[in-house]
Amino acid sequence: MPVGSVIVVSYNSEAYIEACLLALQRVENWKVILVDNCSTDKTVERAQQVGSKTCMLLNPRNLGFAAAVNQGAQVAEGDIFVILNPDTISNSYALEKLVQPLVAYDVGAAGGLLVPSGEPAENGFTVRRFPTLASMLVQVFLLNHIWPKNPWNRHYRCLDLNYRLAQEVDQPAGACLAVKRKAWEDVGGFDEGFFPVWFEDVDFCRRLRSSGWKIVYCPDAVFTHAGGHSVNSLRFEEKQAFWYRNLLRYFAKHHTRVEVSLLQASVVLGLLFRVLLSLCGFQPAGVSAREALTAYWHVAYRCASGRENL
């Protein structure tokens, strides 16, 4: 029986899937599971060329990241699951080092060190603290763009963390997360309501911590990470809608009604502020003024009206 299983969820990942799976082919005693969310490119074809070691689950439609991970967990073997993004490559002995802390009875999950190819560690992404109302408000009102090292953002993104030290943390990135089977079953896996992506990993870690499990960061477990390829395939309006909807869903689960109401009102105001900026010709790079204006206005309207599906 394998030590555990690596679950890779792909969606239009043809540029990365071969390198990811080839690295996993070299690791012994692990079952590799690829769950493809109805890719329309050559992801499946390139995955099939890597070798027969990979167990492939091909979905007829995009079920979302959370549902696909749960699907992989159902066929996983061993006492440990490692959730790995297709644009993440396991370096030498990274898996072995990542799962070492899970031997402790009260450690339920562990994250490794994510490093872009040839660049420093992804500080601000590799590990984060749980979102607070203050940390989300500075994001919503664009303060992070004006003053990136403000104390709320610095705390949330763990910019004060010593990344060379192993330590207990709130939430490692879902791009590389090892989970003990018992801990996974204890909290019921990922919440599939976070569709198609964003905040499912934050919610999962929050529920783990609330159930008494520890989560640790392992700097010796190094993974090369490209980042964001599936998200970048979404239309601009979809990115806005999914991120804000899942943010509000997360707060509805873990925060008071007062905080949820304040955040919802702030989201609407923040989006309307972005509408004004778009009218003045200020919008994200690569996005037309009309596209940004339409996206911000639609999402603000849906949020203000209380519609569940943004």
C-alpha positions as a Python dict, from the first residue, in 0.01 Angstrom:
ca = {
    (1, 'M'): (0, 0, 0),
    (2, 'P'): (141, 344, -87),
    (3, 'V'): (244, 595, 176),
    (4, 'G'): (-21, 828, 45),
    (5, 'S'): (-172, 986, -263),
    (6, 'V'): (-96, 1303, -458),
    (7, 'I'): (-410, 1469, -597),
    (8, 'V'): (-357, 1699, -896),
    (9, 'V'): (-654, 1894, -1033),
    (10, 'S'): (-608, 2020, -1388),
    (11, 'Y'): (-799, 2262, -1608),
    (12, 'N'): (-639, 2368, -1935),
    (13, 'S'): (-297, 2291, -1789),
    (14, 'E'): (-117, 2164, -2098),
    (15, 'A'): (180, 2395, -2046),
    (16, 'Y'): (256, 2252, -1701),
    (17, 'I'): (107, 1905, -1656),
    (18, 'E'): (395, 1705, -1805),
    (19, 'A'): (661, 1855, -1577),
    (20, 'C'): (437, 1811, -1274),
    (21, 'L'): (360, 1444, -1344),
    (22, 'L'): (715, 1357, -1455),
    (23, 'A'): (848, 1477, -1119),
    (24, 'L'): (588, 1263, -941),
    (25, 'Q'): (677, 959, -1156),
    (26, 'R'): (1020, 960, -994),
    (27, 'V'): (874, 935, -643),
    (28, 'E'): (820, 583, -510),
    (29, 'N'): (535, 457, -289),
    (30, 'W'): (290, 731, -383),
    (31, 'K'): (-32, 698, -580),
    (32, 'V'): (-73, 983, -829),
    (33, 'I'): (-429, 1092, -910),
    (34, 'L'): (-508, 1342, -1184),
    (35, 'V'): (-860, 1488, -1183),
    (36, 'D'): (-920, 1683, -1502),
    (37, 'N'): (-1206, 1935, -1500),
    (38, 'C'): (-1300, 1905, -1868),
    (39, 'S'): (-995, 2073, -2018),
    (40, 'T'): (-1041, 2195, -2373),
    (41, 'D'): (-670, 2199, -2457),
    (42, 'K'): (-420, 1910, -2472),
    (43, 'T'): (-389, 1860, -2096),
    (44, 'V'): (-525, 1503, -2096),
    (45, 'E'): (-327, 1402, -2405),
    (46, 'R'): (0, 1524, -2254),
    (47, 'A'): (-78, 1362, -1920),
    (48, 'Q'): (-137, 1029, -2092),
    (49, 'Q'): (202, 1052, -2260),
    (50, 'V'): (384, 1074, -1927),
    (51, 'G'): (317, 714, -1823),
    (52, 'S'): (73, 464, -1681),
    (53, 'K'): (146, 538, -1315),
    (54, 'T'): (-114, 816, -1300),
    (55, 'C'): (-474, 734, -1209),
    (56, 'M'): (-686, 966, -1426),
    (57, 'L'): (-1039, 1086, -1353),
    (58, 'L'): (-1190, 1280, -1645),
    (59, 'N'): (-1490, 1498, -1564),
    (60, 'P'): (-1747, 1578, -1836),
    (61, 'R'): (-1768, 1937, -1709),
    (62, 'N'): (-1581, 2173, -1479),
    (63, 'L'): (-1684, 2072, -1126),
    (64, 'G'): (-1461, 2331, -960),
    (65, 'F'): (-1141, 2282, -763),
    (66, 'A'): (-1300, 2177, -432),
    (67, 'A'): (-1526, 1912, -586),
    (68, 'A'): (-1239, 1772, -793),
    (69, 'V'): (-1014, 1741, -487),
    (70, 'N'): (-1294, 1563, -300),
    (71, 'Q'): (-1334, 1333, -598),
    (72, 'G'): (-964, 1249, -590),
    (73, 'A'): (-978, 1186, -214),
    (74, 'Q'): (-1245, 922, -266),
    (75, 'V'): (-1006, 702, -464),
    (76, 'A'): (-690, 799, -272),
    (77, 'E'): (-486, 539, -88),
    (78, 'G'): (-267, 568, 220),
    (79, 'D'): (-290, 783, 530),
    (80, 'I'): (-190, 1113, 367),
    (81, 'F'): (-324, 1322, 79),
    (82, 'V'): (-106, 1582, -91),
    (83, 'I'): (-300, 1838, -293),
    (84, 'L'): (-71, 1972, -564),
    (85, 'N'): (-147, 2223, -838),
    (86, 'P'): (-47, 2116, -1191),
    (87, 'D'): (191, 2414, -1216),
    (88, 'T'): (377, 2295, -906),
    (89, 'I'): (680, 2065, -930),
    (90, 'S'): (797, 1848, -643),
    (91, 'N'): (1172, 1891, -600),
    (92, 'S'): (1402, 1620, -464),
    (93, 'Y'): (1265, 1462, -146),
    (94, 'A'): (1007, 1741, -112),
    (95, 'L'): (716, 1502, -56),
    (96, 'E'): (902, 1304, 208),
    (97, 'K'): (997, 1621, 395),
    (98, 'L'): (646, 1765, 361),
    (99, 'V'): (476, 1470, 530),
    (100, 'Q'): (726, 1423, 815),
    (101, 'P'): (541, 1658, 1056),
    (102, 'L'): (216, 1464, 1002),
    (103, 'V'): (358, 1183, 1214),
    (104, 'A'): (267, 1390, 1521),
    (105, 'Y'): (-82, 1294, 1636),
    (106, 'D'): (-215, 1651, 1656),
    (107, 'V'): (-77, 1780, 1322),
    (108, 'G'): (-345, 1760, 1056),
    (109, 'A'): (-188, 1942, 761),
    (110, 'A'): (141, 2082, 634),
    (111, 'G'): (255, 2317, 359),
    (112, 'G'): (590, 2349, 186),
    (113, 'L'): (801, 2633, 50),
    (114, 'L'): (681, 2756, -290),
    (115, 'V'): (955, 2903, -507),
    (116, 'P'): (912, 3037, -864),
    (117, 'S'): (1178, 2906, -1100),
    (118, 'G'): (1499, 3098, -1034),
    (119, 'E'): (1333, 3346, -799),
    (120, 'P'): (1296, 3398, -422),
    (121, 'A'): (1022, 3232, -219),
    (122, 'E'): (664, 3348, -277),
    (123, 'N'): (632, 3554, 39),
    (124, 'G'): (273, 3666, 81),
    (125, 'F'): (137, 3356, -93),
    (126, 'T'): (313, 3049, 48),
    (127, 'V'): (162, 3105, 392),
    (128, 'R'): (-108, 3343, 513),
    (129, 'R'): (-299, 3412, 829),
    (130, 'F'): (-676, 3382, 828),
    (131, 'P'): (-858, 3682, 677),
    (132, 'T'): (-992, 3942, 916),
    (133, 'L'): (-1239, 4219, 846),
    (134, 'A'): (-958, 4475, 856),
    (135, 'S'): (-730, 4282, 620),
    (136, 'M'): (-1011, 4243, 368),
    (137, 'L'): (-1121, 4607, 392),
    (138, 'V'): (-775, 4732, 294),
    (139, 'Q'): (-793, 4494, -2),
    (140, 'V'): (-1143, 4603, -104),
    (141, 'F'): (-1060, 4974, -86),
    (142, 'L'): (-729, 4937, -278),
    (143, 'L'): (-513, 5046, 14),
    (144, 'N'): (-286, 4748, -55),
    (145, 'H'): (-204, 4893, -397),
    (146, 'I'): (-115, 5231, -250),
    (147, 'W'): (54, 5106, 66),
    (148, 'P'): (142, 4734, 22),
    (149, 'K'): (325, 4709, 354),
    (150, 'N'): (43, 4848, 565),
    (151, 'P'): (18, 4663, 898),
    (152, 'W'): (-307, 4481, 812),
    (153, 'N'): (-178, 4346, 482),
    (154, 'R'): (163, 4271, 633),
    (155, 'H'): (-1, 4060, 904),
    (156, 'Y'): (-245, 3883, 671),
    (157, 'R'): (17, 3790, 410),
    (158, 'C'): (274, 3691, 674),
    (159, 'L'): (528, 3941, 544),
    (160, 'D'): (675, 3939, 895),
    (161, 'L'): (738, 3562, 888),
    (162, 'N'): (1083, 3404, 899),
    (163, 'Y'): (1042, 3160, 609),
    (164, 'R'): (1358, 2971, 704),
    (165, 'L'): (1199, 2832, 1021),
    (166, 'A'): (953, 2544, 1053),
    (167, 'Q'): (653, 2666, 1250),
    (168, 'E'): (282, 2639, 1313),
    (169, 'V'): (74, 2851, 1075),
    (170, 'D'): (-286, 2927, 985),
    (171, 'Q'): (-310, 2855, 616),
    (172, 'P'): (-52, 2725, 370),
    (173, 'A'): (-138, 2776, 4),
    (174, 'G'): (-371, 2518, -144),
    (175, 'A'): (-124, 2481, -432),
    (176, 'C'): (76, 2247, -206),
    (177, 'L'): (-101, 2107, 97),
    (178, 'A'): (-47, 1772, 271),
    (179, 'V'): (-337, 1648, 483),
    (180, 'K'): (-367, 1354, 719),
    (181, 'R'): (-657, 1126, 620),
    (182, 'K'): (-802, 1132, 970),
    (183, 'A'): (-802, 1512, 973),
    (184, 'W'): (-957, 1524, 626),
    (185, 'E'): (-1239, 1292, 731),
    (186, 'D'): (-1282, 1477, 1060),
    (187, 'V'): (-1386, 1800, 884),
    (188, 'G'): (-1545, 1643, 576),
    (189, 'G'): (-1301, 1757, 308),
    (190, 'F'): (-1342, 2070, 97),
    (191, 'D'): (-1663, 2271, 85),
    (192, 'E'): (-1779, 2244, -278),
    (193, 'G'): (-1984, 2561, -242),
    (194, 'F'): (-1663, 2756, -308),
    (195, 'F'): (-1699, 2728, -685),
    (196, 'P'): (-1498, 2719, -902),
    (197, 'V'): (-1196, 2843, -706),
    (198, 'W'): (-1082, 3071, -419),
    (199, 'F'): (-1118, 3041, -41),
    (200, 'E'): (-1190, 2665, -36),
    (201, 'D'): (-842, 2604, 106),
    (202, 'V'): (-877, 2890, 356),
    (203, 'D'): (-1210, 2754, 476),
    (204, 'F'): (-1068, 2402, 502),
    (205, 'C'): (-772, 2514, 714),
    (206, 'R'): (-1001, 2726, 932),
    (207, 'R'): (-1220, 2423, 1001),
    (208, 'L'): (-914, 2211, 1072),
    (209, 'R'): (-786, 2459, 1328),
    (210, 'S'): (-1133, 2491, 1483),
    (211, 'S'): (-1142, 2112, 1522),
    (212, 'G'): (-816, 2115, 1719),
    (213, 'W'): (-572, 2014, 1446),
    (214, 'K'): (-239, 2191, 1403),
    (215, 'I'): (-112, 2311, 1065),
    (216, 'V'): (260, 2352, 1007),
    (217, 'Y'): (495, 2507, 752),
    (218, 'C'): (796, 2305, 631),
    (219, 'P'): (1071, 2517, 469),
    (220, 'D'): (1275, 2207, 377),
    (221, 'A'): (997, 2082, 148),
    (222, 'V'): (1067, 2294, -160),
    (223, 'F'): (834, 2304, -460),
    (224, 'T'): (875, 2505, -781),
    (225, 'H'): (553, 2694, -852),
    (226, 'A'): (446, 2890, -1160),
    (227, 'G'): (109, 3007, -1026),
    (228, 'G'): (-231, 3122, -1146),
    (229, 'H'): (-258, 2956, -1488),
    (230, 'S'): (-614, 2823, -1443),
    (231, 'V'): (-736, 3146, -1286),
    (232, 'N'): (-587, 3343, -1572),
    (233, 'S'): (-810, 3155, -1816),
    (234, 'L'): (-1119, 3312, -1657),
    (235, 'R'): (-1277, 3624, -1802),
    (236, 'F'): (-1216, 3940, -1598),
    (237, 'E'): (-1577, 3963, -1481),
    (238, 'E'): (-1570, 3597, -1374),
    (239, 'K'): (-1261, 3659, -1162),
    (240, 'Q'): (-1431, 3948, -984),
    (241, 'A'): (-1757, 3760, -933),
    (242, 'F'): (-1601, 3437, -805),
    (243, 'W'): (-1350, 3606, -574),
    (244, 'Y'): (-1601, 3837, -405),
    (245, 'R'): (-1872, 3571, -383),
    (246, 'N'): (-1640, 3322, -219),
    (247, 'L'): (-1496, 3587, 11),
    (248, 'L'): (-1846, 3666, 138),
    (249, 'R'): (-1926, 3294, 166),
    (250, 'Y'): (-1615, 3244, 379),
    (251, 'F'): (-1709, 3532, 608),
    (252, 'A'): (-2068, 3407, 637),
    (253, 'K'): (-1930, 3075, 766),
    (254, 'H'): (-1668, 3204, 1008),
    (255, 'H'): (-1759, 3559, 1113),
    (256, 'T'): (-2044, 3742, 1280),
    (257, 'R'): (-2345, 3879, 1093),
    (258, 'V'): (-2229, 4232, 1171),
    (259, 'E'): (-1889, 4167, 1012),
    (260, 'V'): (-2051, 4004, 709),
    (261, 'S'): (-2284, 4302, 662),
    (262, 'L'): (-1997, 4550, 696),
    (263, 'L'): (-1788, 4356, 448),
    (264, 'Q'): (-2074, 4325, 200),
    (265, 'A'): (-2141, 4699, 212),
    (266, 'S'): (-1770, 4770, 176),
    (267, 'V'): (-1743, 4539, -124),
    (268, 'V'): (-2021, 4731, -296),
    (269, 'L'): (-1856, 5065, -220),
    (270, 'G'): (-1515, 4936, -325),
    (271, 'L'): (-1652, 4812, -657),
    (272, 'L'): (-1832, 5142, -720),
    (273, 'F'): (-1504, 5319, -653),
    (274, 'R'): (-1346, 5097, -919),
    (275, 'V'): (-1628, 5196, -1155),
    (276, 'L'): (-1531, 5562, -1108),
    (277, 'L'): (-1165, 5480, -1166),
    (278, 'S'): (-1258, 5296, -1486),
    (279, 'L'): (-1454, 5598, -1607),
    (280, 'C'): (-1139, 5805, -1550),
    (281, 'G'): (-930, 5561, -1751),
    (282, 'F'): (-771, 5369, -1464),
    (283, 'Q'): (-817, 4994, -1490),
    (284, 'P'): (-605, 4678, -1447),
    (285, 'A'): (-340, 4608, -1710),
    (286, 'G'): (-467, 4414, -2006),
    (287, 'V'): (-832, 4502, -1938),
    (288, 'S'): (-1022, 4760, -2140),
    (289, 'A'): (-1204, 5042, -1964),
    (290, 'R'): (-1536, 4911, -2089),
    (291, 'E'): (-1465, 4556, -1972),
    (292, 'A'): (-1359, 4676, -1627),
    (293, 'L'): (-1655, 4913, -1596),
    (294, 'T'): (-1904, 4642, -1692),
    (295, 'A'): (-1751, 4383, -1462),
    (296, 'Y'): (-1733, 4606, -1156),
    (297, 'W'): (-2085, 4739, -1208),
    (298, 'H'): (-2243, 4395, -1255),
    (299, 'V'): (-2071, 4243, -951),
    (300, 'A'): (-2153, 4547, -735),
    (301, 'Y'): (-2521, 4527, -835),
    (302, 'R'): (-2544, 4157, -761),
    (303, 'C'): (-2370, 4195, -428),
    (304, 'A'): (-2588, 4489, -326),
    (305, 'S'): (-2904, 4299, -421),
    (306, 'G'): (-2798, 4007, -201),
    (307, 'R'): (-2801, 3756, -485),
    (308, 'E'): (-2628, 3437, -380),
    (309, 'N'): (-2478, 3370, -721),
    (310, 'L'): (-2265, 3669, -811),
}
